[in-house]
Amino acid sequence: MAEFNSLEEARAFFEQDRYATENGIVLDALGPEGSVCSVELTDRHRNAEGGVMGGVMLTLVDFAFAAAASNVHRPTVAQQISISFLSSPRGVRLTAKASCRKDGRTSCVYNVDVSDDLGRDIAQAVVTGFKL
């Protein structure tokens, strides 16, 4: 199965990704160039020190990858994720932009960049996907 017919169709499909969606992650844009996903940060996303949990950013990266890769080949699953945390978020919203670096026969590689609403680079990730 290939591309979603619309953003609404993709959103309906990913409503079943309950861990991400119940934690506020949304699919903002989807096209042949990749995906854009975001999350509004609340107290539920914070650790004991008051910072944003790394798992929030990792989940956002994974969700952005899943949307972009699934728009090319469904199903595709994350096989490996390498994430570098660059800065602590200072804003109230994180945005992840996923773009395909390599689309092979059985695997793919995506770059995912995370920034906050103040324009700060928060994390960058490389995701290797496996096409089922």
C-alpha positions in Angstrom: 0.0 0.0 0.0 1.3 3.4 -0.9 0.4 7.0 -0.2 -2.5 8.1 1.9 -5.2 9.8 -0.2 -5.4 12.8 2.2 -4.0 14.2 5.4 -7.4 13.3 7.0 -7.0 9.7 6.0 -3.5 9.6 7.5 -4.7 11.2 10.7 -7.5 8.6 11.0 -5.0 5.8 10.5 -2.6 7.1 13.1 -5.4 7.6 15.7 -4.6 4.0 16.5 -1.1 5.0 17.5 -2.4 5.7 21.0 0.8 6.2 22.9 1.7 9.1 20.7 -1.7 10.6 20.2 -2.8 10.3 23.9 0.3 12.2 24.8 -0.7 15.0 22.5 1.4 14.3 19.3 -0.4 15.4 16.1 0.3 15.0 12.4 0.4 18.5 11.0 1.5 17.9 7.4 2.2 14.9 5.1 3.4 14.7 1.5 6.0 13.1 -0.8 8.7 15.2 0.8 8.0 13.9 4.3 6.0 14.7 7.4 5.6 17.4 10.1 4.4 16.4 13.5 4.2 18.4 16.7 3.3 18.3 20.4 2.3 21.1 22.8 4.3 20.6 26.0 2.4 20.3 29.3 3.3 19.2 32.8 2.8 15.5 31.7 5.8 15.8 29.5 8.2 16.9 32.2 10.7 15.0 34.3 11.4 15.4 38.1 13.8 18.2 37.3 11.2 20.1 35.3 12.8 19.5 31.9 11.1 17.7 29.0 11.6 14.0 29.1 13.9 12.6 26.4 11.2 10.0 25.6 8.9 12.8 24.5 11.3 13.8 21.8 12.0 10.2 20.9 8.3 9.5 20.6 7.8 12.6 18.4 10.7 11.5 16.2 9.3 7.9 15.9 5.8 9.2 15.0 7.1 11.7 12.4 9.2 8.8 10.9 6.2 6.5 10.9 3.9 9.0 9.1 6.5 9.8 6.5 7.6 6.2 5.8 4.0 4.9 5.9 3.1 7.4 3.2 5.6 5.7 0.9 5.3 2.0 1.9 3.0 0.5 4.4 3.8 -1.1 6.7 7.3 0.2 7.5 8.7 -0.1 11.1 11.6 1.5 12.8 14.5 -0.8 13.0 17.0 1.5 14.6 16.9 5.1 15.9 19.9 7.2 16.6 19.0 10.5 18.4 21.2 13.4 19.5 19.7 15.8 22.0 21.1 19.3 21.1 19.3 21.7 23.5 16.7 21.8 26.1 13.3 23.0 24.8 12.5 26.5 26.0 9.2 27.0 24.1 5.8 25.4 24.5 5.7 23.3 21.3 8.0 20.9 19.7 7.9 20.2 15.9 9.5 17.3 14.1 10.2 17.3 10.4 11.0 13.9 8.8 12.5 13.6 5.3 13.7 10.5 3.4 17.4 10.2 2.9 17.4 6.8 1.2 14.4 4.7 0.0 15.6 1.2 -0.8 13.9 -2.1 -1.7 13.6 -3.4 1.9 14.8 -0.6 4.1 14.8 3.2 4.2 16.6 5.9 6.1 15.0 9.1 7.4 16.4 12.3 8.9 14.2 13.9 11.6 14.9 17.3 13.0 13.2 18.6 16.1 12.9 22.3 17.0 10.9 24.3 19.5 8.5 27.2 18.7 11.3 29.6 19.6 13.3 28.3 16.6 15.9 26.4 18.7 17.3 23.1 17.4 16.3 20.5 20.0 17.2 17.1 18.6 18.3 15.4 15.4 17.7 11.8 14.6 18.5 9.2 11.9 15.9 6.4 11.6 16.4 3.2 9.7 13.1 1.6 8.7 12.4 -1.9 7.6 9.6 -2.5 5.0 7.4 -5.4 5.9 
